[in-house]
Amino acid sequence: MYSDTDLLNQIKRRDSVALERLYDRYEKTLFLLFRRTQVDEALIHSAMTELFRTVWEQPTRYPNFQGFILHTLRQLSSKREHIPT
């Protein structure tokens, strides 16, 4: 089993299998975590797509994947606060 750091290093070398492994590792957990702050499933899926796209396109942006998840979660929460009820 690869650590997140190992997977991110492989992604830096453009290893798409590493991105798939990272996605598989976090998909369900992220969805449930994002669901706590956002009820709109379309926004959740959009945030998850954007998160993994950023990991692929800019793998050095956040050297710690869990820190990147927290950053994305804050952005998602912020979007929820700006949605009129």
N, C-alpha and C positions, 0 to 999 in steps of 0.2 A: 504494500500500500504506500502510495506517495503522500508526502505532506503537502500542505497548501503551497509552501515555499518551493518545493520541488516542482509542483505543477506550474506555478507562475514562472519559474525559470525555464521550463519547457515551452510555455506559451511565448516567452520572449524569443525563443528560437523558432517560433511559428509552428509549433506542434499542435495541430487541431485536435488530436486525440486527448491531449492534456486538458484542453478547454472542455471537451465533452466530459471528462472525468470530474473536473471541478463543478460543472453544471449538475451532473448526476449526484454529486455529493451534497450539494446545497439546494437543489430545486425545491424539494418539499418543505424543508426547514424555512427557506426564504419566503415561500408563498405564505406559510402560516404566520411567520413573523410580520410580513408586510400586511397581512390580513388584519392584524391587531390595530394597525394605524390607518388602514384604508379599506373602505367597504367596496369600492368600485373595482371589480375584477379586471376590467380593461386597463385601468391605471396600474394595477399590480403587475399584469403581464407586460405592459409597456415598460415599467420600471425594471423588471427582471431582464427583459430583452436589452434595454439600454445598458444595464450593469454589465452583462456578459459581453456585449459589443465593445464597451469601453475596455474591459479586461483584454479582449483580443486586439483592439486597435492601439491601446496605450498601456501595455502591461507594466510599465514602470511608474505609472501615475500614482498608484498606491501599493507600496511594497508589501503591505500587510492586507491580505484579502478581507479579513474580518473588520479592519478599520474602514475599508471601502464599503462593506455592507452597511456599517453604521452611518456612513456619509449618505448613502443612497436612501436608507430608512428615514433620515432627517429630511431629505428632500421630499420624499413621499408624504411625510407628515405635514410638511409645509404646504404642499399642494392641496391636501385635504382641508387645511385651515382656510384656504382661499376659495373653496367651493361654496357658492351660496346655498343656503338650506331653504 
